[in-house]
Amino acid sequence: MKKTLINYLGLLGIISLLSYTAAVIFSPLAYPGYDWMRQAVSDLSAANAPSKELWNQMSHLYEVCGMISIMMVCVFIRGKLSKTIRIGIYFFAAMNWVSSVGYPLFPLSQSGFGATFQDIMHVYVVTLSVVLLSILSLVFIMVGGYRDKQYKSLAVWATIALALMFAGAIGTAAVSREYLGIFERFSLFAATGFNAVLGIYLFQGFKFRKGFRST
C-alpha cells in the first residue's frame, strides 16, 4: 500500500510520546525539592509550580501531535477494521479531547490538592472522565480484537495498556504515599503510549495478516 500524508501523520503519535516523556523527565529540574517517587506529574504543571513554564515548553508537542495523530487514525479507519474496534478508537479519541481541553482549563491550583473549584474540576471531572473513557475504549478494542484473530495484535496492545492503568490505580491506592508518583506514571504512560501505538498502526496502514474487513 502506498503511504499517504495521513499515514505519515501517524508518526506524530511517537513525537507526542517523546515530548511527554521529556516533560516528565526534565521539568523537575525547574522544581526545587520535587520528588518524582512521591509527587504526581500534575504537580509539575500546577498554577503555582515553578516548573510550569518549562513543562508547557517541553510538553507542547505532546498535545498538538497527539491530537493530530489520533484524529487521523479516526479518519483512516472509517469503514475499516471491525465496528467494535472503531467504537473503541473513537472513545479513545474522545478521551484525548477531554484531556487536551480539560487539563489546561483546570490545572491544579497548587501542588497536591488545594480543594478549590479548579482542583475539584481537575480531579473529579476531568481526571475521572479521562479514566472512564480510557477504560471503555480499551475494553472495546480488546473485545473486538480478540473476537477476530486478525486484529489480535491490537487487542494485545490494548490489554497491556489497560493492565498498566489498573496497576497504576491499584498501586496509588495500596502503597504508601511515598511511592504514589511511581504508580501514577504507569497510568499516564499507558494512555500516551497507546496513542503512539495507534500512530504506528496508522503509519503502517493498519495492515493485518488477513487485511481489512468492514462490518
C-alpha positions, 0 to 999 in steps of 0.5 A, spaced: 500 500 500 502 506 498 503 511 504 499 517 504 500 524 508 495 521 513 499 515 514 505 519 515 501 523 520 501 517 524 508 518 526 506 524 530 503 519 535 511 517 537 513 525 537 507 526 542 510 520 546 517 523 546 515 530 548 511 527 554 516 523 556 521 529 556 516 533 560 516 528 565 523 527 565 526 534 565 521 539 568 523 537 575 529 540 574 525 547 574 522 544 581 526 545 587 525 539 592 520 535 587 520 528 588 518 524 582 517 517 587 512 521 591 509 527 587 504 526 581 506 529 574 500 534 575 504 537 580 509 539 575 504 543 571 500 546 577 498 554 577 503 555 582 509 550 580 515 553 578 516 548 573 510 550 569 513 554 564 518 549 562 513 543 562 508 547 557 515 548 553 517 541 553 510 538 553 507 542 547 508 537 542 505 532 546 498 535 545 498 538 538 501 531 535 497 527 539 491 530 537 493 530 530 495 523 530 489 520 533 484 524 529 487 521 523 487 514 525 479 516 526 479 518 519 483 512 516 479 507 519 472 509 517 469 503 514 475 499 516 477 494 521 471 491 525 465 496 528 467 494 535 474 496 534 472 503 531 467 504 537 473 503 541 478 508 537 473 513 537 472 513 545 479 513 545 479 519 541 474 522 545 478 521 551 484 525 548 479 531 547 477 531 554 484 531 556 487 536 551 481 541 553 480 539 560 487 539 563 489 546 561 482 549 563 483 546 570 490 545 572 491 544 579 491 550 583 497 548 587 501 542 588 497 536 591 490 538 592 488 545 594 480 543 594 478 549 590 473 549 584 479 548 579 482 542 583 475 539 584 474 540 576 481 537 575 480 531 579 473 529 579 471 531 572 476 531 568 481 526 571 475 521 572 472 522 565 479 521 562 479 514 566 472 512 564 473 513 557 480 510 557 477 504 560 471 503 555 475 504 549 480 499 551 475 494 553 472 495 546 478 494 542 480 488 546 473 485 545 473 486 538 480 484 537 480 478 540 473 476 537 477 476 530 484 473 530 486 478 525 486 484 529 489 480 535 495 484 535 491 490 537 487 487 542 494 485 545 496 492 545 490 494 548 490 489 554 497 491 556 495 498 556 489 497 560 493 492 565 498 498 566 492 503 568 489 498 573 496 497 576 497 504 576 490 505 580 491 499 584 498 501 586 496 509 588 491 506 592 495 500 596 502 503 597 504 508 601 504 515 599 511 515 598 511 511 592 504 514 589 508 518 583 511 511 581 504 508 580 501 514 577 506 514 571 504 507 569 497 510 568 499 516 564 504 512 560 499 507 558 494 512 555 500 516 551 503 510 549 497 507 546 496 513 542 503 512 539 501 505 538 495 507 534 500 512 530 504 506 528 498 502 526 496 508 522 503 509 519 503 502 517 496 502 514 493 498 519 495 492 515 493 485 518 495 478 516 488 477 513 487 485 511 481 489 512 474 487 513 468 492 514 462 490 518 
